[in-house]
Amino acid sequence: MKTAFANAVQRLKQAGIPAPELEVSLLLAHILNMGRTTVLLAGEKNIAEAQHAAFEKYISRRVAREPLAYIIAEKEFWSRTFKVSKDVLIPRPETEFLLEKALAACKSPAENPEQPCKILDLGTGSGVIAIIMALELPAAKVTAIDYSYKALKIARYNAKKHKVADRIDFVNCDWFAGIAADAEFDAVISNPPYIAREVLAKPFGMSSASLQPEVGDFEPGLALDGGERGTREISRIAAELDKVLKPGGWFFMEIGADQKKEAFDIITNASAYDSIEIFDDYAGLPRVLQARKVMVNGCC
């Protein structure tokens, strides 16, 4: 195992993969169905021929810059494991920051059990936002929307895995198209596509704005493509958000690091919101837009 490990690390280094030792240990741990620490301590222990063959295939896929999460079909997020596939965006730490802000603003259902919080997740993908909100707010009722039927299959699987499928209504539609006309939500959360099309089109290495191959070559374009400036879907959401968000309700959206002013202006021009703020993530980059729908006559 030690020799196979060292050879794999060298291959990933040559391919320009950051933290190759970590990635090799995670791939090997997945194949051997054991903890990463156990793998690192295994030393000269032999592995079965079939396992070695599978390991070599995994390494070849990673050398080709296929994301680790797609190779092992799972990703850790919020200290939980979620199934992923090439039909969904890989969950990222930036979205954990989005969830932190949303959870901080949402009332605990325990404070008002007769009116459980109703939450809408726009563009649910693998379902991580909807599922974490349901887990952290046990009385909440969540609606999760995605245009991709294949993505919703992954989200439903994850909801069942984490035992919240009975509290999440999954809807296959384009943003608000499948929402009942009289539906109202206490909070709307979205991680929409926000990559500018010109960035998606740039080959890796052509500029500092080009995407890593793991993103541009493998993750679903539907979940990335934000139109010419990257704000097309942000504008579409803002145009209809007022129809479903209760007065006094909160809106949270992940944005690109270069979209602070434009995203702020889009929501401000919608004229129905106050308490508009944009928060920097832990890397110091603008990441989460927060807005509250103006209350009517001082009440919700």
N, C-alpha and C positions, 0 to 999 in steps of 0.2 A: 504493500500500500504506500509506503514511504516513497518508493521510486516513482510510482504512478502519480503521486501527489506532486512531487518536484517537477516532473516532466510537464504536467498540466499547468502548473504555475508559470513555467517558462513560456509555454505557448500563449497564455493569456497576456503575459508581459509584452511579448513580441507583437501581439495584436493591439496593444495600447489600452488594455482594460485596466482601469484603476482598481486598486486593492485586490490583486489576483489571488493572494493567499486566502482571503476571506471568501471569495466566490468559489474557489475550488473546494474549500472545506464545506460550504453549503451544498454544492452539487453532490459531493461524495456522501455527505450526511443524508441527503434525500434518497439517494440510491440504496444506501445500506440501512435506511430506516433507523438511524441512531442519532444521538445528539452530536452537535458540532464539536464539543469538547472531547467526546469519546473518540471521534475521528482523529483529532489532533494528537491524542495520546496513544493511538493504535500502533504507531511505529511500523515495524516490519510485518505486521499481520497480513496474511494473504487474503485476497478477495476472490470470489467465485468468477469463473470465466465469463458467465453471462453478465454479471455485475460490472466487470471490467469493460466489456464491450459496450454496455449502456453508458458507462462513464465516458468512454472515448467519444461516443456520439454526442453526448451532452457538451463536452468540451469543444468539439468541432462546431456545434451550433453557437456556442458562446464566442468562439473565435470569429465567426461570421457576424458578430455583434447582435445576435438575437438576445433580448433581455433575459436575465436570469429568471425573472418571475414567470415569463411565458414558458421557459424550458421546464421548470418544475411545477408549473400550473398553480402557483399560489404566491400570496404576498402577505407579509405581516403588516398590520395597520391597527393602530390603537391597541397594541399588545394582543391582538387577535389575528387568527389566520383566515384569509379569504381566498376563495377560488378565483383565478383569473384566466382569461384566454385572450387570443388576438382580437376578439370582438369587443374588448373593453379596455379603457385606459388603465394603466397600472396605478394604483393608489399611491399618493406621495405625501411626504411630511407637510407640504403646504396646505393640503386639504385637512390634515389634522388641526392645523392652526385655524382654518375656517370653522371647523366643528367646535373648537374651544370658544370662539367668539359667539357662535350661535347658542351654545349651551349656557354660556354666561348670561345671556339676555333672556332666554326662555324661562318663564316661571316654572317652578317645580310643581307637577300635578298634585303633589301632596299638600300644597298650600291651598289648592282649590279643586278638590277631587270631583266636584259636581260638574266642572267644566274642563275636561282634559284637553291639553294642548293639541291643536290640529296643525300638522306640519306638511308642507309640500316640498318634495325634493325634485328639482327640475334637471333632467339629464342624469339619471341615477347611475348609469354604467354598471359597475360590479355591485352596486347597492350599498357601499360602505357608509355613505352619509345617512341614508334612511335607516339602516340597521343600527348604527351607533346612536342615533337620536332615539330610536325605539328602546335600545338597551339602557341608555342613560336616563330616559324619562319613561318609566314603566307604565304610566297611564296615557301616554301620548298615542294619538292616532296619526299614522303617516301615510301619505300618498306619494308614490315614487313613479316618475314618468321617464320614459326613454323612447326615442324614435326607432331604435334598433331592437327588433324582436329577439335577436340572438343575445344581445346584452342583457335583456330582461330575463332570459333563461338562466344566465349566470347569477343575476341578482336574486332571483327566486331561490336558487340553490343555496346561496349564502344566507338568505333569510331563514330558511329551514334549518341550516346547520347551526345557526345561532339562536334558534328557537323564538323568533319574532315574526314568523310568516303570517300568523293570525292577526297581527296588528299593522301590517303594511299592505296597502292596496296598490298593486303594480298595474300601470296603465301604459299601453303601447300607443303613443301618439306624438305629434309634433308640438312641443311645448304645451300650450293651454288647450289645444284642440279637443282633447278628450275629457276635459274637466266640466262637470255639470255647471249650468249657468248660474245656479244659486249657491254654489260652493264658496265657502270663505275659510281662510286659514289664518292662524295666529302667527305663523312664521313660514317664510318661503326661503329656501336655501338652494343655491345653484353653483355648480362648477362647470360653466358652459365652455364650448370651444372658444379659445381666445388667441390662437396663434395666427398672425398675419400670413396671408397666402404667399407673399413673396419670401417669407422666412421658410415656409414649408418647401418652397421650390428650390432653395439654395442647397447645393451639395455640401456635405459636411466638410468643413475646413476652408470654405470659400470666404467666410467672414466670421466675425465673433458672434453674429446673430444666427448663424446656421445651427440647425438642430443636430444633436448627437445621432448617429445611425440607429441606435436603439429606439429612438423616438420616431424620427422621420421615415425610417424604412420598415418599422414593424408595428407601431401603435396605430389604431384605426383613425384614418383621416377624418371621419365623421365626428370624432371626439376632439379633434385638434383644430380644424379649419374654421377660423373666425372671420373669413372673408378678407377683403382687400386690406383693411386696417387692423383686423383682429377684433373689431368691436361690433360686427354685424349681429351676432346672436345676443350680445348685451343690449343692443338697441331694440331688438325684437321682443326680448323679455320685458324691458322697461315699458314698452308700448302697451302691454296688456296686463302687467302686474297689478295695477289698480283694481282690476275686475275681481281678483280672487283674494287679495290681502285685506284683512279686517282693518278698520280704523284702529290705530294704535299698534298694529301688527308690525313685525320686524322682517326685514329682507337682508339676507347675507349672500354675497357673491364673491367667488374667487376671481381675481383679475390678473392680467399680465403685469410684470414689474414696470413696463413702460406705458401703462394705460391709466395712470392715476388721474390726470387731468381730464382726459376724455371720458372715462367712466363716471367721474364725479359730475361732469357737465351733463351727461346723458340722463342721470337720475335726477339732478337738480331741475332740468328742463321738463321733466315729467310733471312737476308742480304739485305732486300729491304727497311729498315726503319732507320730513325734517330729520334732525339728528343724523345728518349724513356725515359719515366719517370714513376714512380709509386708513387701515391699520397696516403697519409694517410687520413682516414676518420676522422670525428669529435670525434671518440673514440680513435684516435691515432693509428689505425690499418691499415696496407697496404690494399688498397681496389680497386683502379682504376689504370689500366695500360693505358698509353697514348703513341702512336707512330705516327710518320708522315712518309708517304712514300717518299722516296728520289725523289727529283725533277730531271727532265731531262734537262740538259744544263742550270740549274739555273732558270728554269721557270716551271709553272704548265701545 
